[in-house]
Amino acid sequence: MKLAANLTMLFNEADFLDRFEKAARAGFRGVEFLFPYAYPAEAIAEKLDRHRLELVLHNLPAGDWGAGERGIACHPARRAEFEAGVGRAIEYARALGVKQLNCLAGIQPRGVDPDKAQAVLVANLRFAAARLKEAGIALLIEPINTVDIPGFVLHGTRQALELIRATGSDNLFLQYDIYHMQRMEGDLAATITANLPLIRHIQLADNPGRGEPGTGEINYRYLFEHLDAIGYTGWVGCEYKPRTTTAEGLEWLASHNI
């Protein structure tokens, strides 16, 4: 099991650039986070190199996060912004050694016909997948639950698979977030098994509360054994909200035989 610390969520008691050392000291060999764009790529690369960490994932630019935007890939009026963001993401990924990037689809734009938003999403994903393929980087899409993010346009596994087929790309894959999909559809183990060839990254948190494994209803002991049994070899990103401090919450690793 290859676990990556999500530095947006974990070790957030410290400034962002100090979280890399904390993750390494806790035993993580990989890290992920939402966005690198507020920092020079050189500063992040130095932290990764110093602490011998692999950056396994970050997202394409996703609009004004502080204002509540959660992706712009479905916005017809912002295609130029999306395409420029793809270029910027590739620059960072090359500098940081990232082999996969996630695209947040976004919230349904007000006043836009859903079919038009869907068509723009497909076109943008097709564009991004092609550009990333040229750079040797995989593109991922992530279904997200509509309880936490009302109106998010991509909210189920079947829908994600339909998007992948609609783009016709061989460089578009699934980021499967266990927490989000437990809230939206359940049937976690069977869904992961059925779609294993397209799943390039998995993220975890328990439900309810999005806390550490073992704090909610999801049987993570079973799921971890299941991932090993079916031959999943990718990273599992720990994208949960620590109940207290991150370090205190890491007791779940031992209790789940990791």
C-alpha positions, 0 to 999 in steps of 0.5 A: 500500500503506497500512501501519500499525505495530502498536504492541503488537509494534513499537517495543516498546523504548519505553513505549507512549505513546512508540511513536506518535512512533517510528512517525511518524518511521519513515514510518508514517501509520497505527497499530494495537494490541491494546487502548487500555483501560489509558490515557485516551482523551485521552492516546492522542488527543493522540499521534495528533493530534500525530504526524498518525497514524490509528488504524486498528484495535483490539480489543474487550475480551478478558478477562484477557489477562495470565492467558492469555484471548484473548477472551470472545465464546464464553463463555456465562457472560460475556455481560454482560461481553462486552456491557459491553465492546462499549459501552466499545470504542465509547466509545474508538473514538469518541474516537480516530476508529476506524472498525473494531474486531476481536472476538477469539472466544476459546479454547473454554471448559472444560466447555462444549459446543462447539455451545453456545459456537458459539451464544453466539459467534454471538449476541454477534457479532450484538449487537456488529455491531448496536451498532457499526453504530449508531455507524458502526463496522465489526466484524471477526473474525479467524481465529487459528492453533491452534499459537500459541493452542491451542483458539482457536475461530475458526481458518479462513477458511471458518469465519469466513465461516460465522459471518458468514452465521450472524449475518445481519449486514451489519456483520461483516467479515473481518480476514485475518492472513496469518501465521495463515492461512499456518499453518492453510491456505495458499493465501493469494492465492486466498483473499484474492481470493475473499473481497476484498469481506468483507476489511476489514483485513489483517495480516502477519508471516512464517512461521516465527517471526512475523518481518519479511517476507523472514525466512521462507517467505511470498513477500511481494513477490508478495503485495504486488503481488497486493493492488495488482492485485486492488484492495485499498485497506484497511490492512495492519497490520505485526504481527510480532516484530522480530528485533532492534530495530524500526528495524533490522528496517524494512530490509524495506520497501526490499527489498520496494519499499515 
